[in-house]
Amino acid sequence: MKSLRNCLWLVLASVLCLSHCAYHRGWQAERTHLSYYQPKSVRAFQYQVNQLIKLTNLQSAFLGIYIEEPHTRRILYAYNADKLLMPASNMKIITSAAALSLLKPDFRFKTRLYINGTICGDTLYGDVVVCGSVDPTISGLYYDGDLLHVFREWCDALHLRGIKYIHGRLIGDDRIFKGGWGEGWSWDDLWYYYGAKTSALTFNDNCVDFYILPSSKIGEPARIWTNPPTSYLKIENFLQTFDTTERRYYDFTRPLGTECLRIWGQIPVNSDTIRNSCAIENPTNYFLHVFREMLTAGGIQVDTIAAIGDLNDKYDYEKFELIKEHQSVPLSQIVKTLNKVSHNLYAEQLLRTLGYVFRQEGSAAAGIAVEREWLGSIGVDTNMVFIVDGSGLARTNLVTPLQIATVLRTMRFSPYWQPFRESLPIGGVDGTIKNRFKGTNAVGHVFAKTGYIGHVRALSGFVEARNGREYIFSIIANHYPTPTSLINELQDSIVTLLYNLEE
């Protein structure tokens, strides 16, 4: 009886799979017919969009669309444009626009290295203090992959003072704000790179990168190593090497409250190197631990490390000696990284920076208050927008397509339009839409930010159309029952039609 039930389930699953494949093929054929037809008028465009929506089986979903020509304010299409929807990473449009408008494109983070003590011979009797600035960029991203570039500069600066021994502490001052996760983030996101904690002292996106290679012998544990090569993260390896007939699968976790990476699964003996990243629990301790390892490797011994938040010391930096100041790349470059790759940590750090600079409180709540004030100044009804983080990872963010379009329109006529536009991924070219719009003539003409969390897909930005006009669009889908690939195709088809509009 059990085997019969299993057979029936297999037959049903096969039928459903074949039905879905047939539906998908039919949808693609009809979509191709619709989206490659060049609409001669706005009315024809509206008709085609309506047909595409019907084809995508979104009766049980929430879909919002708003499209306008910003120079004339002519509305080309509106469908649930005032409906509050989860934006996912379209939240970064608001974060980056507010940051550029308020902090300005040439804003730089400044992280300072001080000594507090007396140098006698080759020994510092006292402390070395790193004063955090919320800089998210201390990593290898802007230094040809050299994760330790900044630490190496600081080590050289101490060498220039003749210091070989620090008879005291290496201290991290992270008091600008209390680090942590975004409100409403899912607990099972928190050890992946996109769920990394915020911190006033941030190193390598607050992650340890790790690499996996199979053993040369089947049945043995895979080989795992980290970059930076640090002892900070303990690794428990349950990942086995299997023969080439087995499929590869693996996953990992870091139990909350620990700095222990647990990896399990199986990989074939002929697998290539796998790279991934594990977000750590305590960013300040991680920063100091790796910096101390760098100092030791460079011939400078340190007695101990400590976070100033754990100490009762009152610091007067005017009495300290400034050894080195590290300046980040300008905000225009930071925002480009933020939007091109949809970098959650960068968004959260910028949100807290807004709070610190304009409210003297480095918190998400203060940053959100600043953002809401800015949104009000550009005409958004702030009673009808709900912001809980800077990245969009929380499912409790709620905005409307029209609100997103209002931000986009504001930036289009802003003095900071150029760095904002350059931060957006380009369809078929780079960023998170590098592989979208392929095979269409819209490649290279779409500048848009994606958004994705479970059953949420957003795409908002600009189209430079064939007719010489420019259009703003925001397309957000929530609670859709179809595969996300179909929502991508719906969005791409609408935007391709918009690009080909003749009127």
C-alpha positions in Angstrom: 0.0 0.0 0.0 2.8 2.4 0.9 4.6 1.6 -2.4 1.4 2.3 -4.3 1.0 5.7 -2.6 4.6 6.5 -3.4 3.9 5.6 -7.1 0.8 7.8 -7.2 2.8 10.7 -5.7 5.5 10.2 -8.4 2.9 10.2 -11.2 1.2 13.4 -9.7 4.6 15.1 -9.4 5.5 14.2 -13.0 2.2 15.6 -14.3 2.6 18.8 -12.3 6.1 19.2 -13.6 5.1 18.6 -17.2 2.1 21.0 -16.8 4.4 23.7 -15.4 7.0 23.2 -18.1 4.2 23.4 -20.8 2.8 26.6 -19.1 6.3 28.1 -19.0 6.9 27.3 -22.7 3.6 28.8 -23.6 4.2 31.9 -21.5 7.6 32.4 -23.0 6.2 32.1 -26.6 3.4 34.6 -25.9 5.8 36.9 -24.0 8.2 36.8 -26.9 5.4 37.7 -29.3 4.3 40.6 -27.0 7.5 42.0 -25.8 9.3 42.1 -29.2 6.4 43.9 -30.8 7.3 47.6 -30.8 4.4 49.6 -29.3 3.5 52.6 -31.5 1.5 54.3 -28.8 1.2 54.5 -25.0 -2.2 52.8 -25.4 -0.7 49.9 -27.2 2.0 49.7 -24.6 -0.6 49.6 -21.8 -2.5 46.8 -23.6 0.6 44.7 -24.0 1.6 45.1 -20.3 -2.0 44.1 -19.3 -1.7 41.0 -21.4 1.7 40.1 -19.9 0.3 40.4 -16.3 -2.6 38.1 -17.2 -0.2 35.6 -18.6 1.9 35.5 -15.5 -0.8 34.0 -13.2 -0.6 36.6 -10.5 -4.2 36.5 -9.3 -3.1 35.5 -5.7 -0.1 37.8 -5.7 0.3 41.5 -5.0 1.7 43.5 -7.9 2.5 47.2 -8.1 3.7 49.1 -11.2 4.4 52.7 -11.8 5.9 54.2 -15.0 6.3 57.8 -15.9 8.3 60.1 -18.1 10.1 62.3 -15.6 10.7 65.4 -17.8 7.0 65.8 -18.5 5.5 63.9 -15.5 3.3 62.0 -17.9 2.2 58.7 -16.4 2.4 55.9 -18.9 1.2 53.1 -16.6 0.0 52.7 -13.1 -1.2 49.5 -11.5 -1.6 49.4 -7.7 1.0 52.2 -7.7 -0.1 53.3 -4.2 -0.1 49.8 -2.7 2.3 49.3 0.2 4.6 46.4 -0.7 7.8 44.8 0.6 10.6 46.3 -1.5 13.4 44.0 -0.6 16.7 45.6 -1.8 14.8 48.4 -3.6 15.1 49.9 -0.1 18.7 50.6 -1.1 17.4 53.1 -3.6 16.2 55.2 -0.7 19.3 54.7 1.4 21.8 55.5 -1.3 19.7 58.5 -2.6 19.4 60.0 0.9 23.1 59.4 1.7 24.3 61.1 -1.6 21.9 64.0 -1.0 22.8 64.6 2.6 26.4 63.5 3.1 27.4 64.5 -0.5 29.4 62.3 -3.0 32.8 63.3 -1.7 32.1 62.2 1.9 34.8 59.9 3.3 35.0 57.9 6.5 38.1 58.5 8.6 39.4 55.8 10.9 42.3 56.9 13.2 45.1 55.1 14.9 46.4 56.6 18.1 49.0 55.8 20.8 48.3 56.6 24.5 51.5 56.1 26.5 55.3 56.6 26.4 57.8 55.1 24.0 61.0 54.0 25.6 63.5 52.4 23.2 61.5 49.9 21.1 58.7 49.5 23.7 55.4 51.4 24.0 54.3 51.5 27.6 50.6 52.2 27.0 47.9 51.5 24.5 47.3 51.6 20.8 43.8 52.7 20.1 41.8 52.4 16.9 38.9 54.9 16.8 36.1 53.5 14.7 34.3 55.7 12.1 31.6 53.2 10.8 33.8 52.8 7.6 32.5 49.6 5.8 35.3 49.6 3.3 38.3 48.3 5.3 38.7 45.1 3.2 40.4 44.1 0.0 37.7 45.5 -2.3 39.5 48.7 -3.2 43.0 47.4 -2.7 43.4 44.7 -5.4 42.1 42.0 -3.1 44.6 42.7 -0.3 42.4 42.3 2.8 45.2 43.5 5.1 46.1 46.6 3.2 45.0 49.0 5.9 46.4 47.0 8.8 49.7 46.8 7.0 49.8 50.6 6.7 49.1 50.9 10.4 51.8 48.4 11.2 54.3 50.4 9.0 53.3 53.5 10.9 54.1 51.9 14.2 57.4 50.6 12.8 58.3 54.2 11.8 58.1 55.1 15.5 60.5 52.2 16.3 57.9 50.2 18.2 58.4 46.5 18.5 56.6 45.8 21.8 53.3 47.2 23.0 53.3 46.8 26.8 49.6 47.5 27.1 46.5 47.0 25.1 45.3 47.1 21.5 42.0 48.9 21.9 39.1 49.2 19.6 36.8 52.3 20.1 33.4 51.3 18.7 31.3 53.7 20.7 30.0 55.7 17.7 27.1 53.3 17.7 26.1 50.0 19.2 26.5 47.4 16.4 24.0 44.7 15.7 21.6 43.3 13.2 18.8 45.0 11.5 15.3 45.0 13.1 13.2 42.1 11.8 15.9 40.1 10.2 15.4 36.4 10.1 17.6 34.5 12.5 18.6 31.9 9.9 20.2 34.7 7.7 22.6 35.8 10.4 25.6 33.7 9.6 25.5 34.3 5.8 27.4 37.3 4.3 24.2 39.2 3.6 23.2 39.0 7.2 26.4 40.4 8.7 26.3 42.6 11.8 26.9 46.3 11.6 29.8 47.8 13.7 31.7 51.0 14.1 34.8 48.9 13.4 34.3 46.8 10.4 36.8 44.5 8.6 36.2 42.4 5.5 32.5 43.0 5.5 32.5 41.5 9.0 33.0 38.1 7.4 35.6 35.4 7.3 36.0 34.1 3.8 36.5 30.4 3.5 37.6 28.0 0.7 36.8 24.4 0.1 38.6 21.7 -1.9 37.9 18.0 -1.9 40.5 15.6 -0.4 42.5 13.6 -2.9 40.9 10.5 -1.3 37.3 9.5 -1.3 35.7 9.3 2.1 38.1 11.8 3.7 37.1 15.3 4.9 37.3 18.1 2.4 40.1 20.7 2.9 39.0 24.0 4.3 41.1 27.2 4.8 40.2 30.9 5.4 41.1 34.3 4.1 42.5 36.1 6.1 44.3 33.1 7.5 43.2 33.8 11.0 42.7 31.7 14.2 39.6 33.8 15.1 37.0 31.4 13.7 36.9 27.8 14.9 36.0 25.4 12.1 34.1 22.1 12.6 34.5 20.1 9.3 31.8 17.5 8.5 32.2 17.9 4.8 33.1 14.6 3.1 34.8 13.8 -0.3 32.7 11.5 -2.5 33.2 10.0 -5.9 32.4 11.8 -9.1 29.0 10.1 -9.5 27.6 12.0 -6.4 26.1 15.4 -6.7 27.7 18.3 -4.7 25.8 19.8 -1.8 27.0 21.6 1.3 25.8 24.1 3.8 27.1 25.8 6.9 26.0 27.5 10.1 27.5 29.5 12.9 25.5 28.9 16.1 24.5 32.3 17.3 26.6 33.6 20.2 29.6 31.7 19.0 32.5 32.1 16.6 32.4 28.5 15.4 31.8 27.6 11.7 30.2 24.2 11.1 30.3 22.9 7.5 28.6 19.7 6.3 27.7 17.9 3.1 29.5 16.2 0.3 31.6 17.2 -2.7 32.9 15.1 -5.6 36.6 14.4 -5.6 37.0 16.4 -8.9 35.3 19.6 -7.6 36.8 23.0 -8.2 37.5 25.3 -5.3 34.4 26.6 -3.6 34.4 30.1 -2.0 32.0 31.4 0.6 31.8 33.7 3.6 30.7 33.4 7.2 29.4 36.4 9.1 31.0 36.7 12.5 29.4 37.3 15.9 31.6 40.2 17.3 32.9 42.5 14.6 35.1 44.6 17.0 36.8 41.6 18.5 37.3 40.2 15.0 38.8 43.5 13.8 41.2 43.6 16.7 42.2 39.9 16.6 43.2 40.1 12.9 45.0 43.4 13.4 46.9 41.9 16.3 47.8 38.9 14.1 49.1 41.3 11.4 51.2 43.2 14.0 52.7 39.9 15.3 53.5 38.8 11.8 55.2 42.2 11.3 57.3 41.9 14.3 55.3 43.9 16.8 54.2 42.1 20.0 51.0 43.2 21.9 50.1 42.2 25.4 46.3 42.0 25.0 43.3 43.4 23.1 40.1 45.0 24.3 37.0 46.8 23.0 36.6 50.2 24.6 32.9 49.4 25.0 33.9 46.8 27.5 36.1 49.2 29.5 35.4 52.1 31.9 38.2 54.3 30.4 37.4 57.8 29.5 39.3 58.9 26.5 40.5 62.3 25.5 41.9 62.0 22.0 43.4 65.5 22.1 45.9 64.1 24.6 46.7 61.1 22.4 49.2 61.0 19.6 47.7 60.5 16.2 49.8 57.9 14.3 47.8 57.3 11.2 44.5 58.3 9.7 42.9 56.1 7.1 40.4 57.7 4.7 37.9 55.6 2.8 37.2 55.9 -0.9 34.5 58.7 -1.5 30.8 58.0 -0.9 30.3 58.0 -4.7 32.3 54.8 -4.9 30.8 53.3 -1.8 27.3 53.8 -3.2 28.4 52.3 -6.5 29.4 49.1 -4.6 26.2 49.3 -2.5 23.8 49.3 -5.5 25.8 47.3 -8.1 26.2 44.2 -5.9 23.3 45.0 -3.5 25.6 45.1 -0.5 23.5 44.9 2.7 26.3 45.8 5.2 27.1 49.0 3.2 23.5 50.1 3.3 23.2 49.5 7.1 26.4 51.3 7.8 25.3 54.3 5.7 21.9 54.4 7.5 23.6 54.6 10.9 26.1 57.2 9.6 23.1 59.4 8.7 21.9 59.1 12.3 25.3 59.9 13.7 26.1 62.9 11.4 22.7 64.5 11.6 21.2 63.3 15.0 24.4 62.6 16.9 23.1 59.1 17.4 24.6 56.2 15.4 21.5 54.0 15.4 19.2 52.6 12.8 16.3 54.5 14.4 18.2 57.9 14.1 19.1 57.1 10.5 15.6 56.2 9.7 14.4 59.5 11.2 16.8 61.4 8.9 15.7 59.4 5.9 12.0 60.1 6.7 12.7 63.8 7.0 14.4 63.8 3.6 11.6 61.8 2.0 9.1 64.3 3.4 11.1 67.1 1.8 10.8 65.6 -1.7 7.0 65.1 -1.4 6.6 61.6 0.0 3.8 61.2 2.5 5.9 59.8 5.4 2.7 58.5 7.1 2.5 56.0 4.3 6.0 54.6 4.3 7.5 52.1 6.8 11.3 51.8 7.1 13.0 49.4 9.5 16.4 49.0 7.9 18.6 50.3 5.2 19.1 47.2 3.1 15.6 45.8 2.7 16.4 42.4 4.3 13.6 42.9 6.8 10.1 41.9 5.6 8.6 44.7 7.6 9.7 47.5 5.2 6.7 48.7 3.2 6.8 51.3 0.4 4.8 51.9 -2.8 6.0 51.9 -6.4 5.0 55.5 -6.6 7.2 56.4 -3.6 10.2 54.6 -5.2 9.5 56.5 -8.4 9.4 59.8 -6.5 12.9 59.1 -5.2 14.2 58.2 -8.6 12.6 61.3 -10.1 14.2 63.5 -7.4 17.6 62.0 -8.1 17.2 62.5 -11.8 17.0 66.2 -11.3 19.5 66.3 -8.4 23.0 67.7 -8.5 24.0 64.2 -7.5 22.3 62.5 -10.5 25.6 61.4 -12.1 27.0 59.3 -9.1 23.5 57.9 -8.4 23.0 56.8 -12.0 26.5 55.3 -12.1 25.7 53.3 -9.0 22.8 51.4 -10.7 23.4 48.1 -12.4 23.1 48.1 -16.2 20.9 45.6 -17.9 22.9 42.9 -19.6 26.2 44.6 -18.6 27.0 44.5 -14.9 25.8 44.3 -11.3 22.7 42.3 -10.3 21.1 42.6 -13.8 24.2 41.5 -15.7 22.4 38.4 -16.9 19.1 39.9 -17.6 17.7 41.5 -20.8 20.0 39.2 -22.8 18.9 38.8 -26.3 16.9 42.0 -26.3 17.8 45.4 -27.8 17.4 47.0 -24.3 20.9 45.7 -23.2 22.9 48.7 -22.0 19.9 51.0 -21.8 18.4 49.9 -18.5 19.7 51.3 -15.2 17.9 49.6 -12.4 18.1 48.2 -8.8 16.9 44.7 -8.1 15.3 43.4 -4.9 14.8 39.9 -3.7 13.7 38.1 -0.5 11.4 35.1 -0.4 8.5 35.6 -2.7 9.4 39.3 -3.2 10.9 40.6 -6.4 11.4 44.2 -7.3 13.0 46.1 -10.2 13.1 49.9 -10.3 15.1 52.4 -12.3 15.4 54.2 -15.6 15.2 53.3 -19.3 16.8 55.3 -22.0 14.4 54.5 -24.8 14.9 54.2 -28.6 12.7 57.2 -29.1 15.1 59.4 -27.3 12.9 59.8 -24.2 13.7 58.7 -20.7 11.4 56.8 -18.4 11.2 55.9 -14.7 9.7 52.6 -13.7 9.1 50.6 -10.5 7.8 47.0 -10.6 7.3 45.2 -7.3 5.8 41.7 -6.9 4.9 40.2 -3.5 3.5 36.8 -2.5 3.7 35.4 -6.0 3.1 31.7 -6.5 5.1 31.4 -9.7 8.8 30.8 -10.0 10.9 33.9 -9.5 12.3 33.4 -13.0 8.8 34.2 -14.4 8.6 37.4 -12.4 12.1 38.3 -13.8 10.8 37.7 -17.3 7.6 39.7 -16.7 9.7 42.7 -15.4 12.2 42.4 -18.3 9.4 42.2 -20.8 7.7 45.3 -19.6 11.0 47.2 -19.5 11.9 46.0 -23.0 8.5 47.2 -24.3 9.1 50.5 -22.6 12.5 50.8 -24.3 10.9 50.1 -27.7 8.0 52.5 -27.3 7.7 54.7 -30.4 5.6 57.6 -29.2 
